[in-house]
Amino acid sequence: MENAEWSANIAMVVDGILRAPNDNAMIMSGALLYHSLVKSHRVTLIVDSMAREKVQYWLRVNGLVDHADEVYYEVGDPEDICDRRKLQLQKLRQHGAVSFVVESDTEAAEMFHEIGVPVMLYVHPKYMKPEHRPGFKQEVTPWNSLVTTVRKEREMRAMDVRLNDDF
């Protein structure tokens, strides 16, 4: 269905939305979102990988072939996710206005929000890195707790008969 009047340019990040971050498993709910969007909009995938051929193979194998284009992580692109997304957004805007971005990284979503780009934050608890979850607070373990843990582990090791040489 090619209707330029109603069609919008949408960017969708692959990792964390379509593909699990730590392996090549497809995220089914992300695939449902992808297929819903590509029916009536021009979707460009944002890929945080330089392995273009491997990614394209993965997309074909998983039936994700109806999007308009792909933007890859390239040599010289910033390591910082927010800086990289800004660069990728510039590349996307060369082909027209971007209606919104579907993002899985909370920091990148916040950056899009701050620069005035509509963003849909896709949050799937099973595939999201803990540090990217909303409300994540990394707490420093108190020193006394670490000392207590080490003491308990040493006591347990001393009491473990399997570690004794006296058989």
WOWOVEN-V717444 format. One record per residue. N is the residue number from 1. RES is the residue in one small letter. NEAR is the number of other ideal C-beta (glycine too) atoms within 10 Angstrom. Layout:
N_RES_NEAR + N_RES_NEAR
//
This chain:
1_m_8 + 2_e_6 + 3_n_8 + 4_a_6 + 5_e_4 + 6_w_8 + 7_s_14 + 8_a_14 + 9_n_18 + 10_i_23 + 11_a_26 + 12_m_25 + 13_v_25 + 14_v_23 + 15_d_18 + 16_g_21 + 17_i_25 + 18_l_25 + 19_r_25 + 20_a_17 + 21_p_17 + 22_n_9 + 23_d_7 + 24_n_11 + 25_a_12 + 26_m_16 + 27_i_22 + 28_m_10 + 29_s_13 + 30_g_23 + 31_a_16 + 32_l_10 + 33_l_18 + 34_y_26 + 35_h_13 + 36_s_11 + 37_l_18 + 38_v_18 + 39_k_10 + 40_s_13 + 41_h_19 + 42_r_20 + 43_v_24 + 44_t_20 + 45_l_22 + 46_i_24 + 47_v_22 + 48_d_20 + 49_s_13 + 50_m_12 + 51_a_12 + 52_r_13 + 53_e_7 + 54_k_11 + 55_v_20 + 56_q_15 + 57_y_11 + 58_w_18 + 59_l_21 + 60_r_10 + 61_v_11 + 62_n_15 + 63_g_11 + 64_l_22 + 65_v_10 + 66_d_12 + 67_h_17 + 68_a_14 + 69_d_13 + 70_e_15 + 71_v_19 + 72_y_18 + 73_y_20 + 74_e_12 + 75_v_5 + 76_g_6 + 77_d_15 + 78_p_13 + 79_e_7 + 80_d_12 + 81_i_17 + 82_c_17 + 83_d_13 + 84_r_17 + 85_r_26 + 86_k_16 + 87_l_16 + 88_q_24 + 89_l_19 + 90_q_10 + 91_k_16 + 92_l_19 + 93_r_13 + 94_q_6 + 95_h_13 + 96_g_10 + 97_a_8 + 98_v_18 + 99_s_14 + 100_f_16 + 101_v_23 + 102_v_22 + 103_e_26 + 104_s_25 + 105_d_23 + 106_t_19 + 107_e_14 + 108_a_25 + 109_a_24 + 110_e_14 + 111_m_20 + 112_f_24 + 113_h_13 + 114_e_9 + 115_i_12 + 116_g_6 + 117_v_19 + 118_p_11 + 119_v_18 + 120_m_16 + 121_l_17 + 122_y_21 + 123_v_14 + 124_h_14 + 125_p_7 + 126_k_8 + 127_y_20 + 128_m_19 + 129_k_13 + 130_p_8 + 131_e_11 + 132_h_18 + 133_r_11 + 134_p_9 + 135_g_5 + 136_f_11 + 137_k_5 + 138_q_6 + 139_e_5 + 140_v_5 + 141_t_8 + 142_p_9 + 143_w_8 + 144_n_8 + 145_s_9 + 146_l_10 + 147_v_10 + 148_t_11 + 149_t_11 + 150_v_10 + 151_r_10 + 152_k_10 + 153_e_10 + 154_r_10 + 155_e_10 + 156_m_10 + 157_r_9 + 158_a_9 + 159_m_9 + 160_d_9 + 161_v_7 + 162_r_5 + 163_l_9 + 164_n_9 + 165_d_4 + 166_d_4 + 167_f_5
//
